[in-house]
Amino acid sequence: MWIDTHCHLDAPEFAKTLTEVIQAAVDKNVQAILLPAVKAGDCQQVRELANQYGQQIPGLAYTLGIHPLYTNQAQESDIAILEQAITQSLSDPRFVGVGEIGLDYFVEGLDPHKQEYFLNAQLDLAQQFQLPVILHVRRSQDAILKALRRRKIPGGIAHAFNGSFQQAEQFIELGFKLGFGGAATYGRALQIRRLLAELPLDSIITETDAPDIPPAWLREEHIAFNEPAFLPRIARELASIRGINELEFASAVWRNAMQVLPRWSALCAGFPHSKLAS
């Protein structure tokens, strides 16, 4: 049984085919998917989507947050909107944390000061509610680590991790798991593949970031964008890089995700961990 810890099912790319995308994931035995919000105005949509498709994907969960790529268009009042949405979602078992939040020092045109304001405000909310966070850490690992150390936050996930080994160890020490997905399927991604091979197995989780971060074969097979049904094939390549069999890897990443996101673990309690799709 497979788990996708980062998938934007609410993305425009899935708007016309979401039912089919969900069913394709079910057919590949992807039984848990985490859907992170990216804007304060999307909170209700994400909540409704998770509950609407929860019958098909029993482990479909969501987090609420403001993505750094959307901070230029965000208003300070969005923090109050987000806080209210979190409060309202605490009674929903499919709500599991705060995210996607963070910093992006790669994309040009983003106001770094505004990014930092929204990161800090959302980390404060995570501390207030004692919720784990889903972090966007592109070229910003040290700044985010500094912000985390100023607070007591119960861990979370550093999504699409591509930092140094030292930075990885620091996130792990703070209670975080590190997300790996399609980027590791490229032979030239030497740093990501080294991290995947050498980090403790109990620090690793699987993700697609669908519809983004396509695996290496998508272009060759003329597939438009990434989707959660591709997670098992991605994960098998990750297991191969790791040098372990896919069953051991699937069980480990499931256990790791459940450990770092306790509310998700409660939602998925009782799931078997041994049945893998072909």
N, C-alpha and C positions, 0 to 999 in steps of 0.2 A: 504494500500500500504506500502510495507516494504523497508527498506534501509540498505544496508550492507556497513559500512564505512571503511572496511579494508578487502580486498580479493585479494590474489595473483593469479589472473587468468593466469599469465604467467608462473606459476610453472610447472616443468616437469611432475608432477602428472596429469595435465590437458592436456598435449600435444596432446594425441590421441583422446580425448573425449570432447574437449572444446565446440564444437557446441552443443553437448548434455547437457553439464553442463550449458551453457547459457540458453538453452531452458527450462531445468528443473527449473531454477530460474524464468524465465518468467512465467511458469505455476503456480508457487507459489506466483506470484504477487510481486516479488522483482524487483522493477522498477528503482532502483538507486544502483550502486555499485562503490566503489572507489578502484582503482587499484594503489597501490604505487610501484614505481620502487625500486630496491634494489642495483643496480650497475649503474655506469655512462654509461657503454657500452650497457645497456638495454634500454636507453631512447627512441630510435627510435622504438624499438619493442613494448614498452608499449604504445607509442603514436598511432602507427598503429593498435594495437589490440583494443584500446578504440574506435577508429573511425570505424574499421571494424565491430564491434559488436554493435555499437551505435544505429543501426536501431532496433535491438531486445530489447536492454535495453536502453531506451531513456536517462536515467540518468547515463549512464556509463561514469565515469570520471577517471582522473589519476593525480598522483603527481610524481615528479622527485627527486631522491635522492640516497644517498649511505648508505645502512643499516650497522649498527655497526658490524654485523656478517661477513660482506664482507670487512671490513677495512684492514685486514691483507694482502689481495691481491690487495688492491687499491694503486694507485700511486698519489702523490701530483698533478700531471698534470690532474687527473680526475676532480679536482675542476673546472679547466678551461673548460673542456668538458661539465661538468654539467651546468656551467654558460651559455655557448653557447646554450645548449639544452633548458634551461629555456627561454632565449631570443627568440629563434625560436618558442617556444610554447605559448608565450603570446598572439598570435593571434588566438590560438585554444581554442574555448569555453569549450572543455572537459578538459583542463589543469586547475587545481584548487589550486596547492600549491607545497610545498617542502616536500619530504618525500619518503621513510621512513628513518628517521635519528634518532640518539640518542646514548645511551650508554648501554652496556650489561655487567654487573658485575657478571653474573651467569655462563655463558659459559666459560670454561677454555681454555687457549691458546690464548686468544685475547690480543693484546698489548694495555694496557689502555691509554698510551700516544698517540698512533696512533688513537685510537677511539676518544679521546678528540680533536685531531687536526681536524679530519673530521667533528665532531659535530660543533665545533666553526666556521670552514670555511663555513659550510652549513647554520648555523644560520646567519652568516654575509650576505650570499646571500639572505636569507629570508628577512632580514632587508633592504638590498639594493633594492629588488624588492617589498617590502611590501606585502609579501605573507605569509599566515598561514602555519604552519608546522605540519606534522604527526610524532609524537615522539614515539620511542621505549625506554621504561623507566624501563627495568627489573633490579631490585635491584640498581637503579641509580638515583632515584627521586631527592635526595638532590643536587647531582652534576649538574643535568640538570636544576633544578630550579635556581641554582647559575648562570649558563651560560645564562639563559633566562633573568635574572634581569639585566644583563650588556647590554642588547639591547632593542630596541623598535620593537617588533614583534607583528603582529596583531593576536595573539592567534593561535589556532589550536586544535589538538586532542592528548591527552595522551592515546595511544593505549594500550589495554590489561592492564588496570590499576589495580595494586595490591599493592599499597602503604598504608600508614596510613591515617587516617581521616584528620590529620593535613596537610599532604602533599597534599591530594586531595583538601583541601580548598585553599592552596597556588596556585596550578595549576588553579583552578577556578578564583581566584583573578587576575591571569595574562591573563585571557580571553580564557582558555582552557575548552573543554568538555572532558569527560572521557569515554573511550571505554569499554564496557562489552559484553561478548559473551559466548562461550561454557564452559569456566572455572567455571562460576557461576552456571552451572547446576549440579555440584557435591555437594552433601550434606556436604562433609568435607571442602569445600571452605568457611569456616566461615567468614573470613575477607572480601572476595570479596562480599559475600551475604549481610553482614552487611553494607558495603559501598553502595551497590545497593539499600538497603532498606531505608537508612537514609540520603543519599546525596540529595540535591535539585533536583527535577525532571528535571529542565532545565539545569542540568549539565551532563546528561546521554545520551549516544548514543549507538547504537547496531552495532555489527560487528561479522564476523566469523573468520577472519584471515585464511580462507581456503587457502590451504589444511590442515593447522595446527589447534591447539587448538580444538580438537574434543569435541563435547558435550558428556555427560555421556552415552548416549544410543548407540553410534556408535559401540563400541566393542560388546555389547550384540546382535546387529542386523547384525554383521559381515560386516560392511561397512568399506571400506579401508581407506578413509580419508574424511575430512570435505569438504563441498562445499556450495556455496551461497544459494542453494535451501533449506538448513536446517535452514536458518535464521529465518523464521516465527516460527518454532517450538521452537527454542532457545529463541526468543523474547517473546513468550507466557509464557515460564518458568520465564523469567526475570520479566515480568509484574506480574506474580503470586507472586514472591518474594517481589516485590514492593507493592503488595496489591491493584492494580488497574486493570481495564479491559483492554483487549488487544487493543481496538480501541483508548482509551485515551493514552495508552503507545505508540502505533504506531505513532499517530499524534505528540506526544511530541518529540520523538526521531528524527522524520523527521524534525520538526521545529528547533530542536537544531543543527542538522548537517548543515542545510541551513544557520543558523545564523552565525556559526563559519567559514564557507567556502563560502564567498559571490559569488565567481565565479561559484561554484556548484549551488548555489541558482538561479543564472541567467540562467544556463543551464536548470534547472528543473522548471522554472517559468511556472505556469499554470497547473502543475500536480494536480489532485485531491488527497486528503489525507484521504478519508474516506472508500475507497473500500478495503476490506481485503480478501485475499485468504483463502479458507477453509482449 
